[in-house]
Amino acid sequence: MSARDSILTKIRQVNVAGSDDTARKQAVAARLSDSPRGIVPARGQLPDSERRALFEAMAQKFAATISSVADYSDIPRAVSGYLREHNLPADIRIGDDERLAKAGWDKERTLEIRHGASDGGDMTAVSHALAGIAETGTVALASGTDNPTTLNFLPEHHIVVLKASDIDGDLESIWDRLREKFGKGQMPRALNLVTGPSRSGDIEQKILLGAHGPRALHLIIVDE
Amino acid sequence: MQLTSDRFKQQAQKALVDAQLQRALLNVEKGFIGKRQMAADALPEFEALRDNARDIKNHTLAHLDLYLEAYEKKVTEAGGIVHWAENAEDARRIVLDICRKAGTKTVNKGKSMITEEIDLNDYLAANGITPVETDLGEYIIQLRGEHPSHIIAPAVHLNKEQVEGDFRRVHTHLAEARDLSEPAALLSEAREVLRKQYFEAKVGITGANFLIAETGSSVIVTNEGNGDLTQTLADVHVVVASIEKMVPTLEDTAQILRLLARSATGQDMSCYTTYSTGPRREGDPDGPKEYHVVLLDNGRSSMLGTEYQEMLRCIRCGACMNHCPVYQSVGGHAYGSVYPGPMGAVLTPSLNGIEKTGQLPNASTFCGRCEAVCPMRIPLPKMMRHWREREFEKHLTPATARYGLKLWAFFAKRPKLYRLAVSFGIPALSALGGTKHRFRALPFAGGWTRHRDLPAPEGRTFQQQWQQREALKQNVDQKRAA
């Protein structure tokens, strides 16, 4: 017997014993198709402006920094400003996300832009988030050519652009968005839920920022 | 690692007089307990979420065969490969085969307790493949040739001076005069050293906090980002996970995630929670080209349907050990097993048999704090008691303890004799306790008094107090009735 059959047989001997196997199968099928929500904290269930305020407060609690712009065309200037403020070289890594591509980067003449996955040599990367989660100050990023996963982890500084209207109250809303975009039961290759910059408490349980991932996470919220 | 749980007592004795360890263990309380409490208090739904998380896992375990099949189907659809492993040996061999096919000399590892359980590092090294731990704590203990002393804080038994010594010993390519006196400097150095390593290995191995039947995804929860670099930059991502990591849906992970970070580190959410589904897709600029899941049983299926089934709800947050007075006193290595603390005291006998691990379920005062903080409401003291019963039934309990129990049982079954003995014994002990009412040494109790005084009995016995309470209550009831 294969390891697979052997393991499943052992489990079935216990699980099936004394219960109706058809009912078990129905229960599993129903749960997988209905995806019951469970308990969603009241914390994030707020009107728009308060939800955004909670998102910002939570993100800052976890050491992310935040700025906001009126629309996408203001992003290049905001990014350049961030680089100058932190004495960073005037170059960024960016994916193919159309919303970012249309922002008009040529306005920042000195800014060098590299496209595609990071090779580990980038100081700063700019990504566009799928959504924000107010209850924990988290941003959700989906893999792909638009926003390569390496941009989330290799650079020293990670700048994430987020539309104000994409700030959800809770984690469950992310599943709704994913299902809408990819279909029920389908996922992007990687979904990264990022809450603040990388950190470690492994030496004497003192929390220090900048472990293996970015030392700084900066969020730019677009009002439009 | 070699199981040395049968030497728990000797190992604990040594730990109690180890000044370095005792200093490091102070960080457990500072680092975890208050933070967990604050995070739990800040979420009004926390207790209700614990109930729901318990129910989710109970439902999953009752339908585990079906969810595993559904999960396997989804992984395969996404282009991943599921390998089933009945035991540690199978799992090790599968991982080695994957590494050999990838033609790699070195593998990177994200933090994973399951690969500790199957002794993967030693096996790979013995077969010519160098494993490199990338989590800071795991990296430190790998340099020292040690095993984790805590399931989420593997180097919690160390002080920064010890880490500095190890870095100076190993990182000989760096300037000798560099300042490593602060944890921040140590962290920067580890970051720099490991950064290069991420690009060297063709295979990256991680564990999983969840496997999701609905989508065929595996989930890792980390703070450092090392697990993500490990799995994103390698050509081949290997997930090693035991079968009880299964949950039905994305929604179910959200419920349990709200408990996990709060119970572990007191964060509302860990820095990085990553859902991985299959290998790189067409057009993807990054991510692994192969995605493998080694689905490991290693004794779990034998726990189903027994009094230890509830242990399979464990999400490895570490709250039980953080809050355990025994763990706080002796640290994790004294347990002599992969999993320390209360969860280890239940799980280790299940995985390795009670014969060599009987001291672990006895290493508890049954104070109940582990159960009080367990996010999955696992009745740890009850299960430790079951293991003590198994141990007693198998005559594994030491003779002195068995005779002691028999002697006590003799009196307990004869209440009049018991009360008579107590009526002489208590005043005598009370008088002997002197003005401080404590014993600094007692015959037959050296094991206790070596490390602390034994309080002398004072006042009335439990039974006397009970009778008095009952009499009072009756009085009150009679007055009310009147």
Interface residues (C-beta under 8 A of the other chain):
Chain A: S2 A3 R4 S6 I7 L8 K10 I11 R12 V14 N15 V16 A17 R24 K25 A27 V28 R31 L32 S35 P36 R37 G38 I39 P41 A42 R43 M58 K61 F62 G95 G116 A117 S118 G120 E135 T136 G137 T138 S143 G144 T145 P148 T149 T150 N152 F153 L154 D170 L171 E172 W175 L178 G185 Q186 M187 P188 R189 A190 L191 N192 L193 V194 T195 G196 P197 S198 R199 S200 G201 D202 I203 E204 Q205 K206 L208 G210 A211 H212 G213 P214
Chain B: A24 N27 V28 K30 G31 F32 L43 P44 E45 A48 L49 N52 I56 H59 A62 H63 L64 D65 L66 Y67 L68 E69 A70 K74 A78 W84 A85 E86 D90 T134 D135 L136 G137 I140 A153 P154 A155 V156 L158 N159 K160 V163 P183 A184 L186 L187 S188 R191 L194 R195 Y198 F199 A213 E214 T215 G216 S217 N223 E224 G225 N226 D228 L229 T232 L233 I243 P248 T249 L250 E251 D252 A254 Q255 L257 R258 T265 Q267 D268 M269 S270 C271 Y272 T273 T274 Y275 S276 T277 G278 P279 R280 R281 G283 D284 P285 D286 G287 L295 D297 S301 S302 L304 G305
